[in-house]
Amino acid sequence: MNYKQIIARKVASHIPQYSIINLGIGIPTLVPDYLGDSECYFHTENGMLGVSELKEGHLDPQLVNAGKLPVGEAIGASYFHSADSFAMIRGGHIDIAILGALQVDSKGRIANWAIPGKDIVGVGGAMDLLEGAKTIIVTMLHTSKDGDKKLLDECSFPITSERTADLIITERATFKWSKSGYELIEVTDGFTLEDIKEFTALQYTVSDQLIKESAQ
């Protein structure tokens, strides 16, 4: 199992039954593979509720998600104008948005749409999802390809929204937001509390359970 699959499996463990979920591109699209028999409904901002796995021999070039990737349709799937889709998002009707991020900081703010000095594709629906979804789960690799920290005290890339991310899940750790800031609630097998501390600039506390486990 590679790092992206590890992250997707960890995210799936935090998804309640019957949730309406919007999946960002990349790692978030892997999450349904680990939901088992859980009944959830997948939304895409270009106008569909009931996105499902693409079955062999059922490719429809006009049936795609917001990332322009072919998708399948679940029984009971519905279609609507993109304006209606964004009304669903802005109206608070999406339970969970699972997004990728370039950086997240100690205030829970996400930077995921632009890198200074590089071409900008556009913010897409991320800004609306961060403001409108009831719960935000961020999926990301803990460090960049060059080993730079991506969990920072303050983002150096343009902020997508002031909304706080509820969960940050990387291949190394899981952080949960509380009133006092982020709490480290899980460390992936093969990593230690010291590993997380070394590669994380974001301010956080360690859960009592992890402290007890590390002392054993």
C-alpha positions as CSV (number, residue, x, y, z in Angstrom):
1,M,0.0,0.0,0.0
2,N,1.5,3.3,-1.0
3,Y,1.3,6.6,0.9
4,K,-1.7,7.9,-1.0
5,Q,-3.7,4.7,-0.3
6,I,-2.7,4.9,3.4
7,I,-4.1,8.4,3.6
8,A,-7.3,7.4,1.8
9,R,-7.9,4.5,4.1
10,K,-7.4,6.7,7.1
11,V,-9.9,9.3,5.8
12,A,-12.5,6.6,5.2
13,S,-12.4,5.7,8.9
14,H,-13.7,9.2,9.7
15,I,-16.7,9.1,7.3
16,P,-20.1,8.7,9.0
17,Q,-22.8,6.6,7.3
18,Y,-25.1,8.4,4.7
19,S,-22.8,11.4,4.4
20,I,-23.0,13.6,1.3
21,I,-19.4,14.0,0.2
22,N,-17.5,16.2,-2.3
23,L,-14.2,14.7,-3.4
24,G,-11.3,16.9,-4.6
25,I,-8.9,15.7,-7.2
26,G,-6.0,13.4,-6.4
27,I,-5.9,11.5,-3.1
28,P,-9.6,12.2,-2.2
29,T,-10.8,10.2,-5.3
30,L,-9.3,7.1,-3.6
31,V,-11.4,7.3,-0.5
32,P,-14.5,5.4,-1.8
33,D,-12.2,2.4,-2.3
34,Y,-12.0,2.1,1.5
35,L,-15.6,2.8,2.6
36,G,-16.7,-0.9,2.2
37,D,-20.5,-1.2,2.6
38,S,-20.9,2.2,4.0
39,E,-23.7,4.1,2.2
40,C,-22.5,7.6,1.2
41,Y,-23.4,9.9,-1.6
42,F,-20.8,11.6,-3.7
43,H,-21.3,15.1,-5.1
44,T,-19.3,16.8,-7.9
45,E,-19.6,20.6,-8.3
46,N,-20.0,20.4,-12.1
47,G,-23.5,19.0,-11.4
48,M,-24.0,15.5,-10.2
49,L,-25.0,13.7,-7.0
50,G,-24.5,10.0,-7.1
51,V,-21.0,9.6,-8.5
52,S,-19.8,6.0,-8.5
53,E,-17.0,3.9,-9.6
54,L,-16.6,3.7,-13.4
55,K,-17.4,0.2,-14.5
56,E,-15.6,-1.5,-17.4
57,G,-17.5,-1.0,-20.7
58,H,-19.6,1.8,-19.4
59,L,-17.4,4.8,-20.3
60,D,-19.5,7.9,-21.2
61,P,-17.2,10.7,-22.4
62,Q,-19.8,13.3,-21.3
63,L,-20.0,11.9,-17.8
64,V,-17.1,13.4,-15.8
65,N,-16.3,14.8,-12.4
66,A,-15.0,18.4,-11.7
67,G,-11.5,17.2,-12.5
68,K,-12.7,16.1,-16.0
69,L,-12.2,12.4,-15.1
70,P,-14.7,9.8,-16.3
71,V,-17.1,8.6,-13.5
72,G,-19.9,6.2,-13.1
73,E,-23.5,6.8,-11.9
74,A,-25.0,5.2,-8.9
75,I,-28.7,4.0,-8.9
76,G,-30.7,7.1,-8.2
77,A,-28.1,9.6,-9.4
78,S,-29.2,13.0,-10.3
79,Y,-27.9,15.8,-12.5
80,F,-28.3,19.6,-12.2
81,H,-26.9,22.9,-13.4
82,S,-23.6,23.9,-12.0
83,A,-25.2,27.0,-10.5
84,D,-27.6,24.7,-8.6
85,S,-24.6,22.5,-7.5
86,F,-22.9,25.6,-6.0
87,A,-26.1,26.6,-4.4
88,M,-26.0,23.2,-2.6
89,I,-22.5,23.9,-1.5
90,R,-23.1,27.5,-0.4
91,G,-26.3,26.5,1.3
92,G,-24.6,24.1,3.6
93,H,-26.0,20.9,2.1
94,I,-22.6,19.1,1.7
95,D,-21.7,17.1,4.8
96,I,-18.0,16.6,4.1
97,A,-15.5,18.1,1.6
98,I,-12.3,16.2,1.2
99,L,-9.6,18.4,-0.3
100,G,-5.9,18.3,-1.1
101,A,-3.7,21.1,0.0
102,L,-0.3,22.6,-0.7
103,Q,0.0,24.0,2.9
104,V,-2.0,24.2,6.1
105,D,-1.1,26.4,9.0
106,S,-1.7,26.6,12.8
107,K,-4.9,28.5,12.3
108,G,-6.3,25.7,10.1
109,R,-6.1,27.8,7.0
110,I,-5.5,26.1,3.7
111,A,-3.4,27.1,0.7
112,N,-4.3,24.9,-2.3
113,W,-4.7,26.9,-5.4
114,A,-1.6,28.8,-6.3
115,I,2.2,28.6,-5.9
116,P,3.9,32.0,-6.3
117,G,5.9,32.3,-9.5
118,K,4.1,29.4,-11.2
119,D,1.1,29.4,-13.6
120,I,-2.3,29.6,-11.9
121,V,-5.0,27.3,-13.2
122,G,-7.7,28.7,-10.9
123,V,-9.2,28.2,-7.5
124,G,-12.1,26.1,-8.9
125,G,-14.7,25.1,-6.3
126,A,-12.3,24.9,-3.4
127,M,-13.1,28.4,-2.0
128,D,-16.9,27.6,-2.0
129,L,-16.4,24.2,-0.5
130,L,-14.2,25.5,2.3
131,E,-16.9,28.0,3.2
132,G,-20.0,25.9,2.7
133,A,-19.3,22.3,3.6
134,K,-20.1,21.2,7.2
135,T,-16.8,19.3,7.7
136,I,-13.4,19.8,6.0
137,I,-10.9,17.0,5.7
138,V,-7.5,17.8,4.2
139,T,-5.5,15.0,2.6
140,M,-1.8,15.7,1.8
141,L,1.6,14.3,1.9
142,H,3.4,15.4,5.1
143,T,6.3,17.0,3.2
144,S,7.1,18.2,-0.3
145,K,9.1,16.2,-2.8
146,D,12.1,18.2,-1.7
147,G,11.4,17.4,2.0
148,D,10.1,20.9,2.8
149,K,7.5,21.1,5.6
150,K,3.9,21.6,4.4
151,L,2.3,21.9,7.8
152,L,3.4,25.4,8.8
153,D,2.8,27.9,11.5
154,E,1.7,30.3,8.8
155,C,1.1,29.6,5.1
156,S,3.5,31.2,2.7
157,F,1.3,30.5,-0.3
158,P,-2.0,32.4,-1.0
159,I,-4.8,31.4,1.4
160,T,-7.8,29.7,-0.2
161,S,-10.1,30.5,2.8
162,E,-10.1,31.6,6.4
163,R,-12.2,28.5,7.2
164,T,-10.5,26.1,9.6
165,A,-9.9,22.5,8.4
166,D,-11.4,20.0,10.8
167,L,-9.0,17.2,10.1
168,I,-5.6,17.0,8.5
169,I,-4.6,13.5,7.4
170,T,-1.1,12.7,6.0
171,E,0.7,9.5,5.5
172,R,2.4,10.1,8.8
173,A,-0.2,11.5,11.1
174,T,-3.8,12.8,11.8
175,F,-4.5,16.1,13.4
176,K,-7.9,17.2,14.7
177,W,-9.0,20.7,15.3
178,S,-10.3,21.7,18.7
179,K,-11.0,25.0,20.4
180,S,-7.4,25.2,21.5
181,G,-5.9,24.3,18.1
182,Y,-4.8,21.1,16.5
183,E,-4.3,17.9,18.4
184,L,-2.3,15.0,17.1
185,I,-4.6,12.0,17.5
186,E,-2.9,9.4,15.4
187,V,0.6,8.5,14.3
188,T,0.9,6.0,11.4
189,D,2.8,2.7,12.1
190,G,6.5,3.1,11.2
191,F,6.6,6.7,12.5
192,T,7.1,8.2,16.0
193,L,6.1,11.3,17.9
194,E,9.7,12.6,17.3
195,D,9.3,12.0,13.5
196,I,6.2,14.1,13.5
197,K,7.7,16.9,15.6
198,E,10.8,17.1,13.3
199,F,8.8,17.5,10.1
200,T,5.9,19.6,11.4
201,A,6.0,23.4,11.9
202,L,2.3,23.7,12.6
203,Q,1.5,24.2,16.3
204,Y,-0.2,21.2,17.9
205,T,-0.7,19.3,21.1
206,V,-0.5,15.5,21.5
207,S,-3.5,13.5,22.7
208,D,-3.3,11.8,26.1
209,Q,-3.8,8.5,24.4
210,L,-0.8,8.9,22.2
211,I,1.3,10.0,25.1
212,K,0.3,6.9,27.0
213,E,1.0,4.6,24.1
214,S,4.5,6.2,23.5
215,A,5.3,5.6,27.2
216,Q,4.6,1.9,27.0
